[in-house]
């Protein structure tokens, strides 16, 4: 979620582009957790969010981040 916020903040002019390096580091870490089915693994898992697993919220945050990065022209 922080990576998403940085991408959107830079796009809106609230943050300088110096933040993009850290956002990309976080994005790369998230991308490394995507399995062959497209599910983001090792997020707070449902139903109790007390262990690493998968969750719709993790998927949603991932998609928001990727969309924000794409909107900035990131590959």
Buried (B, 14 or more C-beta within 10 A) or exposed (E): EEBBBBBBBBBEEEBEEEBBEEBBEBBEEBEEBBEEEEBBBBBBBEEEEEEEBBBEBBBEBBEBBBEBBEEBEEE
